[in-house]
Amino acid sequence: MTRISTLSQNQFILRNTQLVQERIQGMQNQVATGTKAQSFTDLGSRSLGLTTAFSRMARAEQFLENNIQTKTKLDLREAAVREIAEIAKNLKAEFIQAEGLEDGRQLQVHAQNEIERVVAILNSRDQNGNYLFAGSRTNLVPVTMTAAGAPPPAFTFGFNNDQIIEQARIEESVVIDIGVLAGANATTPASEFQGLIETLNYFAAGRYPPPVAGNPPLPSPGVLPAAGAAPQVIATIDASLAAINQRNADLGIKQKLVEEINVNLQEEIDISKEFIGELNDADLAELLTRISQDEVTLEASYRVTGSLRDLSLVNFL
C-alpha cells in the first residue's frame, strides 16, 4: 500500500522508472536493427538529409550498374576492332612476302581465311546476346557472304545492320556513342572496314585489288607481279589500318571515360553510405554500455520503490 507520506516519492520514482524502461526498450530496438531510428519520423530534422543521401546513392548505384554493362560492350567492340586491325597488319606482311617471292597463291588462301574471320568478328555478339555491329537490329546477322557468280571479287556481301548508333548515358549530363556498324548501307562495309574487306575480297579471288587498274592476277609461276601495283596496294592497306586504328582509339577513349566516371560514382556511393551511417547507424558498443547502466538504475529504482512501500512507523517503534 502506498502511504500518503510517501506518495509523491513513489510517483516520482515510478515516472523515472517508466522513462528508463522506455529508454532501454528504444536502445534494444536500435541494437536489434542496427539503426538509430525505426522510421524517418523518428529522425526529426535529420530525415531530410537522410532521404537526400539515399536518393543520391540510389542514383549513383543505378548509373554504376548501367555503366558496367556499357563498359563490357565497349570492351568487346574494342577487342573485336583490335583483332580486325591485326588482320590488316598481317595482310600487309603477307602481301609483301608474296611480291618478293613472285607467288601470290599462299596470299590468296590467306585472304580467303581472313575474310571469313572478319565476317565472324563482325557477326559476334555482346554479353546480352545482341550483335555488336548490327545497330539496333537483333534478328539478322550484320554481315552475309556468298560466293560471287563472276569473280573478281571472290564474294558478294550483304550488310543487314541499320544505321542507329547505340548510345549510353554514363552520367546525368554525359551521353556517348558506343555503337559501331558493320556496313554503311546494304552493299557497302562501314568506312573503317571497307578498304580491308575489299582488298581481302580481291586477294581471295587471286587478283590485285583497287586502285590497281584492271585488277590483274596475283603473281604465280609464269605470272610476274603487276608493274607499279605494290605501292598502291600497300598504301591502300595502310589507309585501311589507319582507319581501323582510329576507330579502336575512339573506343579506347570512351572506355577510359567510363572507367573514370565509374570511379567518381563509387566515391559518391561511399560518401553517401558514410553520411547515412553517421546519421542513422547505431553505435552498438555504446548502446550496450548504456543499456547496462540503465538496467542498474532500473534495478535500484525497483529496490527504492519496494522500500518506500514497506516503510512504516512500526519500523521505528
Phi, psi and omega in degrees: 000135178273125183272154179303321184292337182245010184300311184296320178296319180298315181296319179298314182293321180296320178297315179297321179297318179297318179297319179295319179298316179296320179296318178297316179300317179298317180291324177296323175296319179296319178297318183292322185263340182079007180235155181286327184235146179267351177204164179296330179298322181295338182280343180063231184293342180282349185296324180298314178297323182290316179296322177297317180296318178297319180296314180296319181293317180297319179297313180296320179295322179292316177298318181296317179298315179295321183292331176297319176295316180298316181297320179297318178298317178297319179300316182293317179292320179297318179295321180294314180294323178296323178294321177295322177298322178295323177298317179296319180296315180293327179298320179299315180296319179296320180294315179299320178295318180296320178294320180293323180275351185055041180209111183261010183295319178292323177298321180297315178296317178302315182295321179298319179291318185287328179291326174294324178293319178298316179298317179298320179295314181292341177261011181285164186243161177270188184293344179259005179088006179269149180293135183290330189240025185256007186069231181266359182280141181235351188260352181229142174295143182296326187231132170241148183221127177229154179297135180290144180290327183219079181293161004278164353288179186283330188227155172251133184249148170233137181243116189259002178290152169274187184253024179269117179275123179296136178239162177218134173270109186262350175204169186310318186243016184237115176239132181232153171279129178238356182273153173226133183261148178283320185233150175280330175203192188293339184238356188236131177297159172301154190305321184288339181256349190299311183299317181294313182297318179296317180297313178300320184296322178282320176301320181297337176266004179077026182234156171289140182275165169303147014266017179295123185297132175078354179046062182293165180295151172294157181297147177201173178307118181092352179237115182280156174303145179294133182297129176074005184280324188303311180300323180294317181293316180298319178297320179295315179295319179298318179295321178297315180297320179297318180295319179293318178296326177295317176297319179296319179296320178299317177296321179297320178298318181290324174302313181297318180299315180297319178301314182295318179294323178297323176298315179296320179295319179295322176297318178297320177297315181297318179295318179297318179298319180296317179296316178298320179297317179296324181282323194228349179282133181281143174270099188298319181298315180295319181297315181297323177295315181292323177298316179299317180295317181292327177295323175296316178298319181295319179297319178297322179297319179298318181295318180294318179300317179296322180294317180295323181295324184270357184292132181207153178297337180301328181295342184250002179269000000 
